[in-house]
Amino acid sequence: MSQSYNRGLIEDFGRWKEFSAGMWAWIFHKFTGWMLIGYLFTHIAVLSTSIGASSESTAVIQAENDVYTTTLQGLEGLFLIRLLEIGLLAVAVFHILNGLRLLMVDLGIGLESQDKSFYASLLLTGAITVASVPTFMTEVGI
Amino acid sequence: MSTQQAEPESQEAPEDPAMKGAESPAADEQNGGGMVDEHAEKAAELEGETVHIKVFRYDPEVEGKQEPRFDDFHVPFEKGMTVLDSVMYARDEYDSSLTFRHSCRQAVCGSDAFFVNGKQRLGCKTQISDLEQPVRIEPLPHQEVVKDLVVDMDHFYDQMHTVEPYFQDEDTPPVDDLEEQRQSQENREKIKMSSRCIWCGACMSSCNIAAGDNEYLGPAAINKAYKFAMDDREGEEIKEHRLRILEQEHGVWRCQTQFSCTEVCPKDIPLTEHIQELKREAVKKNLKFW
């Protein structure tokens, strides 16, 4: 063989239409995992405002004027934040359900229906997300 | 369709002879305007149903083929025609330079794994009538292309040999004590599927972990190791030795259960299941509760 040809990234993301269930499950699992890590940092940032609030007097806290309460109330008043919360729920639920699916795969249970369990976790995620909308969207202007 | 088609043009261009039913940019350049008439002629000649295949072409040694391209062939359809049949027809009737590996034509030799319509399949086991046309036939991804549909399998074979794919026993007993090495029916059933591997390389090509990590053993090699590690006739020591190879960083633990290999295996071997079982074996071997 004098020379050969390397086609590089063939069959990678350019061919996403040809991916099968197991591949999509893997991609979604990685994606939701990174989203949850990202959320963890914003979560810490928001909760850290309670450090400032802890030195406030009881009266200020009872009047809900401390930095922690105002930060949370301010955030929860935003339509975008409510949308992101629904997204967060969807991401977390999928990650949990697919995690259970992977646990079964690791234990060698029902590997022949791994695609069905992926579709089931997608459907269940969708249903739970839709069902959560009324709860997340109360008292925000819609 | 008759095979006597030794027209003058075909003798002038030996590497791209008799282009009936074939459309190739390079051939068009070589044969000039004469191709148009020939196209009309061949279209009339190919009566009945035809299949349209697009075949990947590349040859570093032929000028005009150094830049990879797809050639179109229209092959007369026959009931029961496989992808391999169609490329063989294209080679025999249209372009004798079309190169691919094949041997037994009955899914035993494992030579003709191609990337057909975006999936690794065995050419001889894939009915062309099941596929959407035009059927895109490419060499296996993640392996370097030597010529047309022929890929370099060296790395695949290296990985297969890493797991010592042969039966081993501690010591060969003295000649007088030699006897049949019997396997229980249950044990035979356990390794039955893993023993079906034909070394076609479809799984390795479909695995995108193997594509990014050249040290990863890959599904075929791990399955081969499974066949022997699970075989009761091999001694405990040999099994431990096998697990020591498998439990390394680039062994079973690289598998991320995407199921791509199981999806494409032409012999329906539950590769992911076997890899997962070996992962559990490796954990059990190393887990200590004291």
Contacts between the chains, C-beta under 8 A, distances in Angstrom:
chain1	res1	chain2	res2	distance
A	1	B	146	5.3
A	1	B	152	6.8
A	2	B	60	6.3
A	2	B	61	6.5
A	3	B	60	3.8
A	3	B	61	7.7
A	4	B	60	7.2
A	4	B	144	3.9
A	4	B	145	5.9
A	4	B	146	5.2
A	4	B	152	5.6
A	5	B	58	5.3
A	5	B	60	6.9
A	5	B	68	6.3
A	5	B	144	6.3
A	5	B	145	4.2
A	6	B	144	5.2
A	6	B	145	7.7
A	7	B	68	7.5
A	7	B	141	6.7
A	7	B	145	6.7
A	10	B	138	7.8
A	10	B	141	4.6
A	10	B	142	7.6
A	11	B	115	7.4
A	11	B	118	7.6
A	11	B	141	4.1
A	11	B	142	7.1
A	11	B	206	7.8
A	11	B	208	7.6
A	11	B	211	7.9
A	12	B	208	6.8
A	12	B	211	7.7
A	15	B	118	5.8
A	17	B	118	7.8
A	18	B	118	3.8
A	18	B	119	6.6
A	20	B	259	7.0
A	20	B	260	7.0
A	20	B	263	5.1
A	21	B	259	7.3
A	22	B	257	6.8
A	22	B	258	4.8
A	22	B	259	3.0
A	22	B	260	6.6
A	22	B	262	7.7
A	22	B	263	6.9
A	22	B	272	7.8
A	23	B	208	7.8
A	23	B	258	5.0
A	23	B	259	7.4
A	23	B	260	6.0
A	25	B	258	7.8
A	26	B	256	5.9
A	26	B	257	7.3
A	26	B	258	4.6
A	102	B	257	6.6
A	105	B	257	5.1
A	105	B	272	7.5
A	105	B	276	6.4
A	106	B	257	7.8
A	106	B	276	6.2
A	106	B	279	7.2
A	106	B	280	7.7
A	107	B	280	7.8
A	108	B	273	6.4
A	108	B	276	5.3
A	108	B	277	5.9
A	108	B	280	6.9
A	111	B	262	8.0
A	111	B	270	6.5
A	111	B	272	6.2
A	111	B	273	4.7
A	111	B	276	7.2
A	112	B	270	7.4
A	114	B	257	7.8
A	114	B	259	6.0
A	114	B	272	7.9
A	115	B	259	7.6
